[in-house]
Amino acid sequence: MATQDRDEKRGSEEMADEMFVEKIDQRPTVSTYTEDAAMTRRILLKLDLRILPVLALLFLCSFLDRTNVGNAKPYGLEKTLGMTDRQYDTGLAVYYATYIASEIPSNLILKKVSPKIWLPALTVMWGLVTMCLGFVRNYPGFVVVRAVLGITEGGLLPGIVLYLSSMYTRGEMALRLGLFYTAASLSGAFGGLLARGLTSIGDVGGQAKWTWIFIIEGLITMLVGTISYFLLPNNVDTASFLREDERIFARARLHLDVPSRLAQDGNPSQHESFQWSEVMRGLFNISTWLSASAYFGILAGLYSFGLFLPTIIVELGYTANEAQLWSVIPYAVASVITVVISILSDRLKLRGVIMLFVLIPAIIGYAVIANISASHPKVKYGMTFLMATGMYASVPCVLVWNSNNCAGHYKRATTTALQLAIANSGGFVATFIYPAKDKPNFHKGHTVVLGLLVSAWFLVLLNVLYCAKVNKDKENGKYDEFIGCGDDRDPDFKMVL
C-alpha cells in the first residue's frame, strides 16, 4: 500500500513537472512570461537568502581555518613549536596533500550521504581539528593535525559547487559562486582582525597567545557547522521554505536548463545512477584539464597571498598588529570587484572570455612587485590591490565554467573535484616559494607566481577556443550520434565560452 502511494505521488509530480515544462517552454503570451519571470525571481530570492549565507559562512570558516597559520606565525608559532622555516613549509605541504587526496572521494560520497548531512559534518570535523592545533606542543604534532585538517576540509568546496549546480541554472551560477566566494577574501580581512583580537587574550592557562587563534576559531566553526545542518535542504524538492508550486517550478527550471534531457522520457533522474564510465569521462575531459591547470596558477598566487601577506607587510616596516590591519583593505576591495565580475559573467554568459580581462591586473601587480626594490613600500602595498582583485575575481568564473560545461551528476562530481584537486596543488608551490631568506623583496616567489598567471592566461584562451570548436562541431553534425544521450555530448548542449 505504501509503495502504491509513493508511485501515485511520483506520478503526480511527474505530471506536474510536464505541465510546467510545457508552460515554460511554450511561453504563449506576455502575461505568461511575466508570471514565469515573477515566479523565477521569487524562487531565486528565497534560495539566495536561505542557502547562500549558510554556504558563505561554511566557506569563510574553511578559508579562515586554512590560512590562520599565516596569522599565527608573526605571534611566535614557529618559536613555540621549535620549527624551522623549512619545517613550517613542509607542514603546510602535508596539509595540501591530504586536502587534494580527499576531494574526489568526498564528491562521490556526497550524493549517497546527502549534502544536508555531509557538508555540515565536514565542517564540524575540521572545526574540532582546528581546535586541536591550539594544543600541539611540537613539530610532529603540528604536521599530524594539519594532515587531518586537510582530509576534513578537502570535500567542502567541490561539494558546494556540486550542490549549487543542483539548485541553480547554468546562467545563474557565477553570481552565486561569486557571492559566497567573497567569503574567502572577506575571511582574509576578518581573519586579520580576529587574530589581533584573540591574541590579546595573552598567555593564559599555559597557552601561548597564538594558540587562541586556533582554539576560538575552531569553536566558531563547529557552531556554524551544527547550525547549517538545520538550514540546508538537500535539493529544491526538500526546500521547506518553498511552496509546493514553487518547488515544482524550480524543478522544471533545472530540467529545462539541460536541453538534451528533453529527448528523454522526462525523468531527470534517468542518468543519475553511479557508473564508472561517467567517472572516466570526467577524468579525461580536455576542458577540465585546461581550466584546472589555469586555476592551478591562480590558486598558487592566492594561497601564497593569503598565507604570507601579513609577513610581507611586516617586512615593509609595519608591526605584527599593524600588518593584520593593513591586510584588511586589499581583501575588502577584492570582495566588491569579485561580485561585480560575477554579475557581468552571468549577464554575458561568458566565463573564460571574462577571465582573459580579469587576470591582466593580477599579472601587472606581480610584474611590478617582483621587480621593485624594498625602498618603495607604498608602491608594493598598492600592487597588492591589483593582485588580490585580479585573482579573486577570476575564481567564480573558472569554478562555474567547468560545472556549466558538464552534464550528468557523476561526471560533474568528478570534474568538479578533479579541477579543484589539480588547482589546489598550487598550494605546494605557495608553501615553498616565499622562504624567509628572500625577505624583504621575495623576488623569486613573486616571479614564480607571475609566470604561473601568464601561463593561466594562455590556458584559458586555449579552453575558450576548444569550447568554441566543440560548439561548431555540434552545429556541423559531428555529435549527432549522441542525440538524446542525456548529457553534455548531446548537440543541444552548448558549451559556455
C-alpha positions as CSV (number, residue, x, y, z in Angstrom):
1,M,0.0,0.0,0.0
2,A,2.8,2.4,0.9
3,T,4.5,1.5,-2.4
4,Q,1.4,2.3,-4.3
5,D,1.1,5.7,-2.5
6,R,4.6,6.5,-3.4
7,D,4.1,5.5,-7.0
8,E,1.0,7.7,-7.2
9,K,2.8,10.6,-5.7
10,R,5.7,10.2,-8.0
11,G,3.3,10.0,-11.0
12,S,1.5,13.2,-9.9
13,E,4.8,15.0,-9.5
14,E,6.0,13.9,-13.0
15,M,2.7,15.1,-14.5
16,A,3.0,18.4,-12.7
17,D,6.6,18.7,-14.0
18,E,5.5,18.1,-17.5
19,M,2.8,20.7,-17.3
20,F,5.3,23.3,-16.0
21,V,7.9,22.3,-18.6
22,E,5.3,22.7,-21.4
23,K,4.2,26.0,-20.0
24,I,7.7,27.4,-19.6
25,D,8.8,26.0,-23.0
26,Q,5.9,27.5,-25.0
27,R,5.5,30.9,-23.2
28,P,2.4,31.7,-25.4
29,T,1.6,35.2,-24.0
30,V,3.3,38.2,-22.4
31,S,1.3,37.7,-19.3
32,T,2.5,34.1,-19.0
33,Y,6.1,35.3,-19.5
34,T,5.6,37.9,-16.7
35,E,4.1,35.3,-14.4
36,D,7.0,32.9,-15.0
37,A,9.6,35.7,-14.6
38,A,7.9,36.7,-11.3
39,M,8.0,33.1,-10.1
40,T,11.6,32.8,-11.0
41,R,12.6,36.0,-9.2
42,R,10.7,34.8,-6.1
43,I,12.4,31.4,-6.1
44,L,15.8,32.8,-6.6
45,L,15.3,35.3,-3.8
46,K,14.3,32.6,-1.4
47,L,17.2,30.4,-2.5
48,D,19.7,33.3,-2.2
49,L,18.5,34.3,1.2
50,R,18.4,30.9,2.7
51,I,21.2,29.0,1.1
52,L,24.0,31.4,0.1
53,P,24.6,32.9,3.6
54,V,25.0,29.4,5.1
55,L,27.4,28.3,2.4
56,A,29.3,31.6,2.7
57,L,29.7,31.0,6.4
58,L,30.9,27.5,5.8
59,F,33.4,28.6,3.2
60,L,34.6,31.5,5.3
61,C,35.3,29.1,8.2
62,S,37.1,26.8,5.8
63,F,39.3,29.6,4.4
64,L,39.9,31.0,7.8
65,D,40.9,27.7,9.3
66,R,43.1,27.0,6.3
67,T,45.1,30.3,6.4
68,N,45.1,31.1,10.1
69,V,48.6,29.6,10.4
70,G,49.7,32.7,8.5
71,N,48.1,34.9,11.1
72,A,49.6,32.9,14.0
73,K,53.1,32.9,12.5
74,P,54.0,36.5,13.4
75,Y,53.0,35.8,17.0
76,G,55.6,33.1,17.6
77,L,54.1,29.9,16.2
78,E,57.5,28.6,14.9
79,K,59.4,29.6,18.0
80,T,57.0,27.9,20.4
81,L,56.9,24.6,18.5
82,G,60.6,24.7,17.7
83,M,60.1,24.7,13.9
84,T,62.4,26.0,11.3
85,D,61.1,27.9,8.3
86,R,61.5,24.8,6.1
87,Q,59.6,22.6,8.6
88,Y,56.8,25.2,8.6
89,D,56.6,25.0,4.8
90,T,56.6,21.2,5.0
91,G,53.7,21.2,7.4
92,L,51.7,23.3,5.0
93,A,52.6,21.0,2.1
94,V,51.3,17.9,4.1
95,Y,48.0,19.7,4.6
96,Y,47.6,20.4,0.9
97,A,48.5,16.7,0.0
98,T,45.7,15.3,2.2
99,Y,43.3,18.1,1.2
100,I,43.8,17.2,-2.5
101,A,43.5,13.5,-1.9
102,S,40.1,13.8,-0.3
103,E,38.3,15.9,-2.9
104,I,37.2,13.3,-5.5
105,P,36.2,10.6,-2.9
106,S,34.2,13.3,-1.0
107,N,32.3,14.4,-4.0
108,L,31.4,10.9,-4.9
109,I,30.1,10.3,-1.4
110,L,28.1,13.5,-1.2
111,K,25.1,12.2,-3.2
112,K,25.0,9.0,-1.2
113,V,25.1,10.7,2.2
114,S,23.2,13.8,1.1
115,P,24.5,17.4,1.1
116,K,22.4,18.3,4.2
117,I,24.4,15.8,6.3
118,W,27.8,15.7,4.5
119,L,28.6,19.4,4.3
120,P,27.8,20.2,8.0
121,A,29.6,17.0,9.1
122,L,32.8,18.0,7.3
123,T,32.5,21.5,8.9
124,V,32.2,20.2,12.5
125,M,35.0,17.7,12.0
126,W,37.5,20.3,10.7
127,G,36.4,22.8,13.4
128,L,37.4,20.2,16.0
129,V,40.7,19.5,14.3
130,T,41.4,23.3,14.2
131,M,40.9,23.5,17.9
132,C,43.5,20.7,18.3
133,L,46.1,22.9,16.6
134,G,45.9,25.1,19.6
135,F,47.1,22.3,21.8
136,V,50.0,20.9,19.8
137,R,53.4,21.3,21.6
138,N,55.9,20.2,18.9
139,Y,56.5,20.0,15.2
140,P,55.4,16.3,14.7
141,G,52.1,17.1,16.4
142,F,51.7,20.2,14.1
143,V,52.2,18.0,11.0
144,V,49.8,15.3,12.1
145,V,47.0,17.7,12.9
146,R,47.5,19.7,9.7
147,A,47.2,16.4,7.8
148,V,43.9,15.5,9.4
149,L,42.7,19.1,8.8
150,G,43.3,18.6,5.1
151,I,41.3,15.4,5.0
152,T,38.3,17.0,6.6
153,E,38.4,20.3,4.7
154,G,39.1,18.9,1.2
155,G,35.5,18.0,0.4
156,L,33.8,21.3,1.2
157,L,34.5,23.5,-1.9
158,P,33.9,20.8,-4.6
159,G,30.8,19.8,-2.6
160,I,29.4,23.3,-2.5
161,V,30.0,23.8,-6.3
162,L,28.2,20.4,-7.0
163,Y,25.4,21.3,-4.6
164,L,24.8,24.7,-6.1
165,S,24.7,23.2,-9.6
166,S,21.6,21.2,-8.4
167,M,19.9,24.4,-7.1
168,Y,20.5,27.0,-9.9
169,T,20.6,27.0,-13.6
170,R,23.9,27.4,-15.6
171,G,23.3,31.1,-16.2
172,E,22.8,31.9,-12.5
173,M,25.9,30.1,-11.1
174,A,28.7,32.7,-11.5
175,L,26.9,35.3,-9.4
176,R,26.1,32.8,-6.7
177,L,29.6,31.4,-6.6
178,G,30.9,34.9,-6.6
179,L,28.8,35.9,-3.6
180,F,29.8,33.0,-1.5
181,Y,33.5,33.1,-2.7
182,T,33.8,36.6,-1.5
183,A,33.7,34.9,1.9
184,A,37.3,33.9,1.1
185,S,38.5,37.4,0.6
186,L,36.4,38.7,3.5
187,S,37.9,36.0,5.7
188,G,41.3,37.4,4.9
189,A,40.2,40.7,6.2
190,F,38.1,39.2,9.1
191,G,40.9,36.8,9.9
192,G,43.4,39.6,10.4
193,L,41.1,41.5,12.7
194,L,40.1,38.3,14.6
195,A,43.7,37.2,15.0
196,R,44.6,40.5,16.6
197,G,41.7,40.4,19.0
198,L,42.3,36.8,20.0
199,T,46.0,37.2,20.6
200,S,45.1,40.0,23.1
201,I,44.0,37.2,25.4
202,G,47.7,36.7,26.0
203,D,49.5,33.8,27.7
204,V,46.6,32.3,29.8
205,G,46.4,28.9,31.3
206,G,49.8,27.8,29.9
207,Q,48.6,28.6,26.4
208,A,50.7,30.9,24.1
209,K,48.8,33.8,22.7
210,W,48.8,32.4,19.1
211,T,47.0,29.2,20.3
212,W,43.8,31.2,21.0
213,I,43.5,31.9,17.2
214,F,43.0,28.1,16.6
215,I,41.0,27.3,19.7
216,I,38.4,30.1,19.3
217,E,38.2,29.9,15.5
218,G,37.7,26.1,15.8
219,L,34.8,26.5,18.3
220,I,33.2,29.1,16.0
221,T,33.5,26.6,13.0
222,M,31.9,23.8,15.0
223,L,29.0,26.0,15.9
224,V,28.5,27.2,12.3
225,G,28.6,23.6,11.1
226,T,26.0,22.4,13.6
227,I,23.6,25.2,12.7
228,S,24.0,24.7,9.0
229,Y,22.5,21.2,9.3
230,F,19.2,22.7,10.3
231,L,19.2,25.3,7.5
232,L,20.4,23.5,4.3
233,P,17.9,21.5,2.2
234,N,19.2,18.6,0.1
235,N,17.6,20.0,-3.1
236,V,14.7,22.1,-4.3
237,D,12.3,19.3,-3.7
238,T,13.0,19.3,0.0
239,A,13.3,23.0,0.5
240,S,10.7,23.7,3.2
241,F,10.9,27.5,2.5
242,L,9.5,27.0,-1.0
243,R,5.8,26.5,-1.6
244,E,4.7,23.3,-3.4
245,D,4.1,25.2,-6.7
246,E,7.5,26.9,-6.3
247,R,9.2,23.5,-5.8
248,I,7.6,22.1,-8.9
249,F,8.5,25.3,-10.9
250,A,12.1,25.2,-9.6
251,R,12.5,21.6,-10.6
252,A,11.1,22.3,-14.0
253,R,13.6,25.2,-14.5
254,L,16.5,22.9,-13.8
255,H,15.0,20.3,-16.1
256,L,14.9,22.8,-19.0
257,D,18.4,24.1,-18.3
258,V,19.8,20.9,-19.9
259,P,18.2,20.7,-23.3
260,S,19.4,17.2,-24.0
261,R,17.2,15.8,-21.2
262,L,14.1,16.8,-23.2
263,A,14.9,14.0,-25.6
264,Q,14.4,11.5,-22.7
265,D,11.2,10.4,-21.1
266,G,11.0,13.4,-18.8
267,N,12.7,11.8,-15.8
268,P,15.7,13.9,-14.8
269,S,17.0,11.1,-12.6
270,Q,17.4,8.6,-15.5
271,H,21.2,9.1,-15.7
272,E,21.9,9.6,-12.0
273,S,22.9,6.1,-11.1
274,F,26.6,5.6,-10.4
275,Q,28.6,4.5,-13.4
276,W,32.4,4.2,-13.7
277,S,32.1,5.2,-17.3
278,E,30.8,8.6,-16.2
279,V,33.8,9.0,-13.8
280,M,36.2,8.1,-16.6
281,R,34.5,10.7,-18.9
282,G,35.2,13.2,-16.2
283,L,38.8,12.2,-15.6
284,F,39.7,12.5,-19.3
285,N,37.7,15.7,-20.1
286,I,40.1,18.0,-22.0
287,S,38.2,21.2,-21.0
288,T,38.5,20.3,-17.3
289,W,42.3,19.8,-17.5
290,L,42.7,23.2,-19.3
291,S,40.6,25.1,-16.8
292,A,42.1,23.2,-13.9
293,S,45.7,23.9,-15.0
294,A,44.8,27.6,-15.3
295,Y,43.2,27.5,-11.9
296,F,46.4,25.9,-10.5
297,G,48.3,29.1,-11.4
298,I,45.6,31.3,-9.9
299,L,45.5,29.4,-6.6
300,A,49.2,29.2,-6.3
301,G,49.1,33.0,-6.2
302,L,46.0,33.1,-3.9
303,Y,47.4,30.7,-1.3
304,S,50.8,32.5,-1.2
305,F,49.0,35.8,-1.0
306,G,46.8,34.7,1.9
307,L,49.5,32.8,3.8
308,F,52.2,35.4,3.5
309,L,50.6,38.8,3.2
310,P,50.9,39.6,6.9
311,T,54.6,38.6,6.8
312,I,55.2,40.7,3.6
313,I,53.6,43.7,5.2
314,V,55.7,43.3,8.3
315,E,58.8,43.3,6.1
316,L,57.6,46.6,4.6
317,G,58.1,48.2,8.0
318,Y,54.9,47.5,9.9
319,T,54.4,45.8,13.3
320,A,52.6,42.4,13.5
321,N,49.4,44.2,14.8
322,E,49.6,46.8,12.0
323,A,50.1,44.1,9.4
324,Q,46.8,42.5,10.4
325,L,45.0,45.8,10.0
326,W,46.7,46.8,6.7
327,S,45.8,43.4,5.2
328,V,42.1,44.1,5.5
329,I,41.8,46.7,2.7
330,P,43.0,44.7,-0.3
331,Y,40.7,41.8,0.7
332,A,37.7,44.1,1.1
333,V,38.3,45.7,-2.3
334,A,38.7,42.3,-3.9
335,S,35.3,41.2,-2.5
336,V,33.4,44.1,-4.2
337,I,35.2,43.5,-7.5
338,T,34.5,39.8,-7.4
339,V,30.7,40.3,-7.1
340,V,30.7,42.8,-9.9
341,I,32.6,40.5,-12.2
342,S,30.3,37.6,-11.3
343,I,27.3,39.6,-12.3
344,L,28.9,40.6,-15.6
345,S,29.8,37.0,-16.3
346,D,26.2,35.8,-15.8
347,R,24.7,38.6,-17.8
348,L,27.0,38.0,-20.8
349,K,27.0,34.2,-20.2
350,L,30.8,34.2,-20.6
351,R,33.4,32.6,-18.3
352,G,36.8,32.2,-20.0
353,V,36.5,35.4,-22.0
354,I,35.8,37.4,-18.9
355,M,38.9,35.8,-17.2
356,L,41.1,36.9,-20.1
357,F,40.5,40.5,-19.0
358,V,40.3,40.0,-15.2
359,L,43.7,38.2,-15.0
360,I,45.5,41.2,-16.5
361,P,45.6,43.4,-13.3
362,A,47.0,40.5,-11.3
363,I,49.7,39.9,-13.9
364,I,50.6,43.6,-13.8
365,G,50.6,43.6,-10.0
366,Y,53.0,40.7,-9.7
367,A,55.2,42.1,-12.6
368,V,55.7,45.3,-10.7
369,I,56.1,43.9,-7.2
370,A,58.6,41.3,-8.4
371,N,60.9,43.9,-9.8
372,I,60.7,46.9,-7.4
373,S,63.1,47.5,-4.6
374,A,62.2,47.5,-0.9
375,S,62.6,51.2,-0.8
376,H,59.1,51.6,-2.3
377,P,56.8,50.1,0.3
378,K,53.8,52.2,-0.7
379,V,54.0,51.1,-4.3
380,K,54.3,47.4,-3.2
381,Y,51.3,47.8,-1.0
382,G,49.4,49.3,-3.9
383,M,50.2,46.4,-6.1
384,T,48.6,44.0,-3.6
385,F,45.2,45.5,-4.6
386,L,45.7,44.5,-8.2
387,M,47.0,41.1,-7.2
388,A,44.0,40.4,-4.9
389,T,41.3,41.7,-7.2
390,G,42.6,40.0,-10.3
391,M,43.0,36.6,-8.7
392,Y,39.9,36.6,-6.5
393,A,37.6,37.9,-9.3
394,S,38.6,35.2,-11.7
395,V,37.8,32.3,-9.4
396,P,34.0,32.3,-9.6
397,C,34.3,32.3,-13.4
398,V,36.7,29.3,-13.6
399,L,34.7,27.4,-10.9
400,V,31.4,27.8,-12.7
401,W,32.9,27.3,-16.2
402,N,33.7,23.6,-15.6
403,S,30.3,23.0,-14.0
404,N,28.5,24.8,-16.8
405,N,30.0,22.5,-19.4
406,C,29.3,19.2,-17.8
407,A,26.0,17.3,-17.6
408,G,25.3,14.1,-15.7
409,H,25.7,14.1,-11.9
410,Y,28.7,11.8,-11.6
411,K,30.7,13.3,-14.5
412,R,30.1,16.8,-12.9
413,A,31.0,15.4,-9.5
414,T,34.2,14.0,-10.9
415,T,35.2,17.0,-13.0
416,T,34.4,19.5,-10.2
417,A,36.6,17.6,-7.7
418,L,39.3,16.9,-10.3
419,Q,39.6,20.6,-11.2
420,L,40.0,21.5,-7.6
421,A,42.4,18.7,-6.9
422,I,44.7,19.9,-9.7
423,A,44.2,23.5,-8.8
424,N,44.8,23.0,-5.1
425,S,48.2,21.5,-5.9
426,G,49.1,25.2,-6.3
427,G,49.3,25.1,-2.5
428,F,52.5,23.1,-2.8
429,V,54.1,25.8,-4.8
430,A,52.8,28.5,-2.5
431,T,54.4,27.0,0.6
432,F,57.9,26.8,-0.8
433,I,58.4,30.0,-2.9
434,Y,58.4,32.5,-0.1
435,P,61.3,31.4,2.3
436,A,62.4,33.8,5.0
437,K,65.8,34.2,3.4
438,D,64.2,36.0,0.4
439,K,62.9,38.9,2.6
440,P,62.1,41.7,2.1
441,N,61.7,41.6,-1.7
442,F,60.6,38.0,-2.3
443,H,61.7,38.3,-5.9
444,K,61.7,34.6,-6.6
445,G,58.3,34.0,-5.2
446,H,56.6,36.9,-7.0
447,T,58.4,35.9,-10.2
448,V,57.1,32.3,-10.0
449,V,53.5,33.4,-9.4
450,L,53.9,35.9,-12.3
451,G,54.9,33.1,-14.6
452,L,52.0,30.9,-13.4
453,L,49.5,33.6,-14.0
454,V,50.8,34.3,-17.5
455,S,50.5,30.6,-18.2
456,A,47.0,30.6,-16.8
457,W,46.0,33.3,-19.2
458,F,47.1,31.3,-22.2
459,L,45.4,28.1,-20.9
460,V,42.1,30.0,-20.5
461,L,42.5,31.2,-24.1
462,L,43.1,27.6,-25.3
463,N,40.0,26.4,-23.4
464,V,37.8,29.2,-24.9
465,L,39.0,28.1,-28.4
466,Y,38.4,24.4,-27.6
467,C,34.8,25.1,-26.3
468,A,34.1,27.2,-29.4
469,K,35.3,24.3,-31.6
470,V,33.1,21.8,-29.8
471,N,30.1,24.0,-30.4
472,K,30.9,24.4,-34.1
473,D,31.3,20.6,-34.4
474,K,27.9,20.1,-32.9
475,E,26.4,22.5,-35.4
476,N,28.1,20.7,-38.2
477,G,26.6,17.3,-37.1
478,K,29.7,15.7,-35.7
479,Y,28.0,14.9,-32.5
480,D,24.7,13.7,-33.9
481,E,25.3,10.1,-32.7
482,F,24.8,11.4,-29.2
483,I,21.3,12.9,-29.8
484,G,19.2,12.0,-26.8
485,C,22.1,10.7,-24.7
486,G,21.1,13.0,-21.8
487,D,24.5,14.5,-21.1
488,D,26.9,17.2,-22.4
489,R,27.7,15.3,-25.6
490,D,24.2,16.0,-26.9
491,P,24.2,18.5,-29.8
492,D,21.6,20.6,-27.9
493,F,24.0,21.1,-25.0
494,K,26.1,24.2,-25.9
495,M,29.4,24.8,-24.3
496,V,29.8,28.1,-22.4
497,L,32.8,30.1,-23.6
